[in-house]
């Protein structure tokens, strides 16, 4: 399920205030709360705009893909490189 930016922002704000939003129907509470914690951490590290969906698909050149792989091989985590590149972690 994809969540829009406003929904994510609301969930993160509630979490930071010590509250949990209501879990959507059909979603497990544990997994939903884990996702909110992840959104909050991503927003803390990379900024709140990182939670927005990209407006277009990015066409990556072979060199661009290579540079992402090289960053991982150089020691950066796959997740951090993916987030910075705008790829779902």
Wavefront OBJ file of the C-alpha trace (Angstrom):
o trace
v 0.000 0.000 0.000
v 1.321 3.467 -0.908
v 0.767 6.297 1.517
v 0.691 9.916 0.400
v 3.015 12.571 1.794
v 0.364 14.240 3.976
v -0.534 10.908 5.592
v 3.137 10.129 6.291
v 3.706 13.615 7.679
v 0.693 13.278 9.990
v 1.866 9.856 11.206
v 5.384 11.128 11.909
v 4.080 14.171 13.811
v 1.796 12.002 15.957
v 4.664 9.593 16.641
v 6.956 12.451 17.679
v 4.237 13.645 20.078
v 4.064 10.204 21.699
v 0.876 9.057 19.971
v 0.089 6.446 17.362
v -2.276 7.047 14.463
v -5.088 4.608 13.889
v -3.902 1.573 11.949
v -5.541 1.332 8.495
v -7.830 -1.618 7.891
v -6.105 -4.684 6.507
v -2.668 -3.662 7.810
v -0.985 -5.303 10.793
v -0.486 -2.886 13.674
v 3.073 -4.013 14.404
v 4.205 -3.587 10.787
v 2.407 -0.252 10.438
v 4.054 1.162 13.560
v 7.439 -0.123 12.435
v 6.927 1.709 9.128
v 6.108 4.955 10.989
v 9.298 4.670 13.050
v 11.243 4.168 9.810
v 9.581 7.246 8.241
v 10.502 9.273 11.308
v 14.145 8.188 11.187
v 14.369 8.897 7.456
v 12.867 12.359 8.006
v 15.339 13.049 10.837
v 18.366 12.045 8.795
v 17.500 13.203 5.269
v 14.731 15.751 5.776
v 10.952 15.556 5.664
v 10.809 16.026 1.874
v 12.388 12.592 1.481
v 8.995 11.094 2.367
v 7.452 12.513 -0.828
v 6.955 10.236 -3.796
v 9.021 11.223 -6.817
v 6.901 12.898 -9.477
v 8.572 11.010 -12.309
v 10.520 7.831 -12.749
v 14.214 8.464 -13.043
v 16.026 6.975 -15.971
v 19.421 5.950 -14.698
v 22.404 5.617 -16.971
v 24.809 2.734 -16.635
v 27.329 5.165 -15.123
v 24.750 6.387 -12.606
v 23.887 2.851 -11.535
v 27.578 2.029 -11.311
v 28.206 5.005 -9.025
v 25.431 3.834 -6.679
v 26.895 0.333 -6.535
v 30.374 1.794 -5.998
v 29.125 3.760 -2.985
v 27.779 0.567 -1.432
v 31.006 -1.283 -2.163
v 32.910 1.620 -0.571
v 31.107 0.996 2.705
v 27.860 2.995 2.667
v 24.766 1.015 3.568
v 22.441 -0.095 0.782
v 19.542 1.557 2.547
v 21.218 4.973 2.878
v 22.341 4.984 -0.765
v 18.838 3.998 -1.875
v 17.200 6.740 0.181
v 19.595 9.403 -1.078
v 19.026 8.262 -4.677
v 15.255 8.328 -4.244
v 14.874 4.570 -4.498
v 12.605 2.607 -2.163
v 14.881 1.157 0.475
l 1 2 3 4 5 6 7 8 9 10 11 12 13 14 15 16 17 18 19 20 21 22 23 24 25 26 27 28 29 30 31 32 33 34 35 36 37 38 39 40 41 42 43 44 45 46 47 48 49 50 51 52 53 54 55 56 57 58 59 60 61 62 63 64 65 66 67 68 69 70 71 72 73 74 75 76 77 78 79 80 81 82 83 84 85 86 87 88 89
